[in-house]
Amino acid sequence: MPPTSVKSEIAETLDSEIQPKADALQKDASEQKQKMQALVNKVSDAIRSSNQPLIKRELEALEEFRMGPYAALVTGTNNLLAELAKLKTEDETADDFKQIEELTKSLGELKRKLDNNYAALKSLQDKAHHALEDADHAGGDMRKEWAAMEAWLKSQLAAAKLHCQAMVTLQDLAEKAQEAGDQSDLADAIKHSQDRSTWEPQTKIEEKFSKFCDKCQSSGLSKDLQDQFARDRAAFQKIVDDLADLNKRMDDLQKEIQNMKIAPVDFKRLAALLKVPTTHVAKLKKALELEGKAREKALMDLQQELKIKFSGKDMASLMKARRA
């Protein structure tokens, strides 16, 4: 029998990592093209009809809902091509080389289409802003980084919103644990609040955005590109500001959760309020260490022994009290 063929490390990487990512990019590109085209047609029609309110409406929809995902496609394809470029074979006749060659060809073609489409989209933005008396052109040498920053900021905002909601839910759980006197649940909530430290800090977001802005300003942009940059910078700054608010909110929530404590019961004071003599404080404490029916019976026995009667309100509070 012929020996069983064993895939090379490069082939394994291509089949298990690169190819699935390439397939996903191709599929996403096809889906985004259809969605994008519908809005592109609407913007173009609005420009041709010189309907400024409609131009503004359709342009905002294009920038809000489609530019981010398409920019992510551009960046994703560039990143995958960079990964592919790192793979080296022994010679050009190997099967691995041919597979790399085919993937490079298909991804290169996708990159060409995406770059052209991204440039066309920026050009359409330019025409729309001209029609709104705010002329601009988009593209140039900064196009690649422009797309990467747009995609990154919007992904950070989406992630921060989800993280913040998770922290709100965690705070609610911590408050309920504190109210119930459940030390285990409170400790678990405090532990999970530490995940906050693993999320992208605001300082890194602002630093990355600041460096991007400095690079744009020092790269010799034309007047039209400067106008486009000023417009995009304002939009990007709004995202950075929103992220700052979300990050502060998460920091406050984390601090609040981590500072939560369950105060110990002052049994002497509780006994005095219930008119339980100091000689029976230990029995009161022991009763509250029980749960459910066992606690109820222990409290009833204590009342009978002392010939006292807890009020209905006091009894209800004692039954709901945390364990000692």
For each residue, the residues with C-beta under 8 A, 3 or more apart:
1:
2:
3:
4:
5:
6:
7: 11 12 15
8: 11 12 96
9: 12 13
10: 13 14 87 89 96 100
11: 7 8 14 15 95 96 99
12: 7 8 9 15 16
13: 9 10 16 17 18 87
14: 10 11 17 18 19 87 96 99 100 103
15: 7 11 12 18 19
16: 12 13 19 20
17: 13 14 20 21 83
18: 13 14 15 21 22 80 83 84 87 103
19: 14 15 16 22 23 103
20: 16 17 23 24
21: 17 18 24 25 76 80
22: 18 19 25 26 80 103 106 107
23: 19 20 26 27
24: 20 21 27 28
25: 21 22 28 29 73 76 77 80 107 110
26: 22 23 29 30 106 110
27: 23 24 30 31
28: 24 25 31 32 69 73
29: 25 26 32 33 73 110 113 114
30: 26 27 33 34
31: 27 28 34 35
32: 28 29 35 36 66 69 70 73
33: 29 30 36 37 117
34: 30 31 37 38
35: 31 32 38 39 66
36: 32 33 39 40 62 66 70 117 121
37: 33 34 40 41
38: 34 35 41 42
39: 35 36 42 43 58 61 62 65 66
40: 36 37 43 44 62 121 124
41: 37 38 44 45
42: 38 39 45 46 58 61
43: 39 40 46 47 55 58 59 62 124 128
44: 40 41 47 48 124
45: 41 42 48 49
46: 42 43 49 51 54 55 57 58 59 128
47: 43 44 50 55 127 128 131
48: 44 45
49: 45 46 54
50: 47 131
51: 46 54 55
52: 55 56 131 132
53: 56 57
54: 46 49 51 57 58
55: 43 46 47 51 52 58 59 128 131 132
56: 52 53 59 60 132
57: 46 53 54 60 61
58: 39 42 43 46 54 55 61 62 128
59: 43 46 55 56 62 63 125 128 129 132
60: 56 57 63 64
61: 39 42 57 58 64 65 66
62: 36 39 40 43 58 59 65 66 67 121 124 125
63: 59 60 66 67 125 235
64: 60 61 67
65: 39 61 62 68 69
66: 32 35 36 39 61 62 63 69 70 121
67: 62 63 64 70 71 121 150
68: 65 71 72 150 151 154
69: 28 32 65 66 72 73
70: 32 36 66 67 73 74 114 117 118 121
71: 67 68 74 75 118 146 147 148 150 151
72: 68 69 75 76 151 155
73: 25 28 29 32 69 70 76 77 114
74: 70 71 77 78 111 114 115 118 144 147 148 151
75: 71 72 78 79 144 147 148 151 152
76: 21 25 72 73 79 80
77: 25 73 74 80 81 107 110 111 114
78: 74 75 81 82 111 144 148
79: 75 76 82 83
80: 18 21 22 25 76 77 83 84 107
81: 77 78 84 85 104 107 108 111
82: 78 79 85 86
83: 17 18 79 80 86 87
84: 18 80 81 87 100 103 104 107
85: 81 82 104
86: 82 83
87: 10 13 14 18 83 84 96 100
88:
89: 10 92 94 96 97 100
90: 94
91: 94 97
92: 89 97
93: 97
94: 89 90 91 97 98
95: 11 98 99
96: 8 10 11 14 87 89 99 100
97: 89 91 92 93 94 100 101
98: 94 95 101 102
99: 11 14 95 96 102 103
100: 10 14 84 87 89 96 97 103 104
101: 97 98 104 105
102: 98 99 105 106
103: 14 18 19 22 84 99 100 106 107
104: 81 84 85 100 101 107 108
105: 101 102 108 109
106: 22 26 102 103 109 110
107: 22 25 77 80 81 84 103 104 110 111
108: 81 104 105 111 112
109: 105 106 112 113
110: 25 26 29 77 106 107 113 114
111: 74 77 78 81 107 108 114 115
112: 108 109 115 116
113: 29 109 110 116 117
114: 29 70 73 74 77 110 111 117 118
115: 74 111 112 118 119 143
116: 112 113 119 120
117: 33 36 70 113 114 120 121
118: 70 71 74 114 115 121 122 143 147
119: 115 116 122 123 138 139 143
120: 116 117 123 124
121: 36 40 62 66 67 70 117 118 124 125
122: 118 119 125 126 137 138 139 143 228
123: 119 120 126 127 137 138 139
124: 40 43 44 62 120 121 127 128
125: 59 62 63 121 122 128 129 136 138 228
126: 122 123 129 130 135 136 137 138 224 228
127: 47 123 124 130 131
128: 43 46 47 55 58 59 124 125 131 132
129: 59 125 126 132 134 135 136 231
130: 126 127 133 134 135 136
131: 47 50 52 55 127 128
132: 52 55 56 59 128 129
133: 130
134: 129 130 227 231
135: 126 129 130 224 227
136: 125 126 129 130 224 225 227 228 231
137: 122 123 126 222 224 225 228
138: 119 122 123 125 126 143 146 225 228
139: 119 122 123 143 225
140: 143 221 222 225
141: 219
142: 145 146 215 216 219 221 225 229
143: 115 118 119 122 138 139 140 146 147
144: 74 75 78 147 148
145: 142 148 149 212 215
146: 71 138 142 143 149 150 216 232
147: 71 74 75 118 143 144 150 151
148: 71 74 75 78 144 145 151 152
149: 145 146 152 153 209 212 236
150: 67 68 71 146 147 153 154 232 236
151: 68 71 72 74 75 147 148 154 155
152: 75 148 149 155 156 208
153: 149 150 156 157 205 209 236 239 240 243
154: 68 150 151 157 158 239
155: 72 151 152 158 159
156: 152 153 159 160 200 205 239 243
157: 153 154 160 161 239 242 243 246
158: 154 155 161 162
159: 155 156 162 163 199 200
160: 156 157 163 164 199 200 243 246 247 250
161: 157 158 164 165 246
162: 158 159 165 166
163: 159 160 166 167 196 199 246 250
164: 160 161 167 168 246 249 250 253
165: 161 162 168 169
166: 162 163 169 170
167: 163 164 170 171 193 196 249 250 253 254 257
168: 164 165 171 172 253
169: 165 166 172 173
170: 166 167 173 174 189 192 193 253 257
171: 167 168 174 175 189 253 256 257
172: 168 169 175 176
173: 169 170 176 177 185 189
174: 170 171 177 178 185 186 189 190 193 257 260
175: 171 172 178 179 260
176: 172 173 179 180 185
177: 173 174 180 182 183 184 185 186 188 189
178: 174 175 181 186 260 261 262
179: 175 176
180: 176 177 185 322
181: 178 262 321 322 323
182: 177 185 186 262 322
183: 177 186 187 262
184: 177 187 188
185: 173 174 176 177 180 182 188 189
186: 174 177 178 182 183 189 190 260 262
187: 183 184 190 191
188: 177 184 185 191 192
189: 170 171 173 174 177 185 186 192 193 257 260
190: 174 186 187 193 194 257 258 260
191: 187 188 194
192: 170 188 189 195
193: 167 170 174 189 190 196 253 254 257 258
194: 190 191 197 254 258
195: 192 198 199
196: 163 167 193 199 250 251 253 254
197: 194
198: 195
199: 159 160 163 195 196 250
200: 156 159 160 204 205
201: 204 205 247
202: 205 206 243 244 247 248
203: 206 207
204: 200 201 207 208
205: 153 156 200 201 202 208 209 240 243 247
206: 202 203 209 210 240 244
207: 203 204 210 211
208: 152 204 205 211 212
209: 149 153 205 206 212 213 236 237 240
210: 206 207 213 214
211: 207 208 214 215
212: 145 149 208 209 215 216
213: 209 210 216 217 233
214: 210 211 217 218
215: 142 145 211 212 218 219
216: 142 146 212 213 219 221 229 233
217: 213 214 221 229
218: 214 215
219: 141 142 215 216
220:
221: 140 142 216 217 225 226 229
222: 137 140 225 226
223: 226 227
224: 126 135 136 137 227 228
225: 136 137 138 139 140 142 221 222 228 229
226: 221 222 223 229 230
227: 134 135 136 223 224 230 231
228: 122 125 126 136 137 138 224 225 231 232
229: 142 216 217 221 225 226 232 233
230: 226 227 233 234
231: 129 134 136 227 228 234 235
232: 146 150 228 229 235 236
233: 213 216 229 230 236 237
234: 230 231 237 238
235: 63 231 232 238 239
236: 149 150 153 209 232 233 239 240
237: 209 233 234 240 241
238: 234 235 241 242
239: 153 154 156 157 235 236 242 243
240: 153 205 206 209 236 237 243 244
241: 237 238 244 245
242: 157 238 239 245 246
243: 153 156 157 160 202 205 239 240 246 247
244: 202 206 240 241 247 248
245: 241 242 248 249
246: 157 160 161 163 164 242 243 249 250
247: 160 201 202 205 243 244 250 251
248: 202 244 245 251 252
249: 164 167 245 246 252 253
250: 160 163 164 167 196 199 246 247 253 254
251: 196 247 248 254 255
252: 248 249 255 256
253: 164 167 168 170 171 193 196 249 250 256 257
254: 167 193 194 196 250 251 257 258
255: 251 252 258 259
256: 171 252 253 259 260
257: 167 170 171 174 189 190 193 253 254 260
258: 190 193 194 254 255
259: 255 256
260: 174 175 178 186 189 190 256 257
261: 178
262: 178 181 182 183 186 322
263:
264:
265: 270 285 288 321 322 324
266: 269 270
267: 270 271 281 284 285 324
268: 271 272 278 281
269: 266 272 273
270: 265 266 267 273 274 276 284
271: 267 268 274 276 277 278 280 281 284
272: 268 269 275 276
273: 269 270 314
274: 270 271 284 308 310 314
275: 272 308
276: 270 271 272 280 281 284 302 306 308
277: 271 280 306
278: 268 271 281
279:
280: 271 276 277 283 284 302 305 306
281: 267 268 271 276 278 284 285
282: 285 286
283: 280 286 287 298 302 305
284: 267 270 271 274 276 280 281 287 288 302
285: 265 267 281 282 288 289 324
286: 282 283 289 290 298
287: 283 284 290 295 298 299 302
288: 265 284 285 295 318 321 323 324
289: 285 286 323 324
290: 286 287 294 295 298 323
291: 294 295 323
292: 295 296
293: 296 297
294: 290 291 297 298
295: 287 288 290 291 292 298 299 318 319
296: 292 293 299 300 319
297: 293 294 300 301
298: 283 286 287 290 294 295 301 302
299: 287 295 296 302 303 310 315 318 319
300: 296 297 303 304
301: 297 298 304 305
302: 276 280 283 284 287 298 299 305 306
303: 299 300 306 307 308 309 310
304: 300 301 307
305: 280 283 301 302
306: 276 277 280 302 303
307: 303 304
308: 274 275 276 303
309: 303
310: 274 299 303 314 315 318
311: 314 315
312: 315 316
313: 316 317
314: 273 274 310 311 317 318
315: 299 310 311 312 318 319
316: 312 313 319 320
317: 313 314 320 321
318: 288 295 299 310 314 315 321
319: 295 296 299 315 316
320: 316 317
321: 181 265 288 317 318
322: 180 181 182 262 265
323: 181 288 289 290 291
324: 265 267 285 288 289
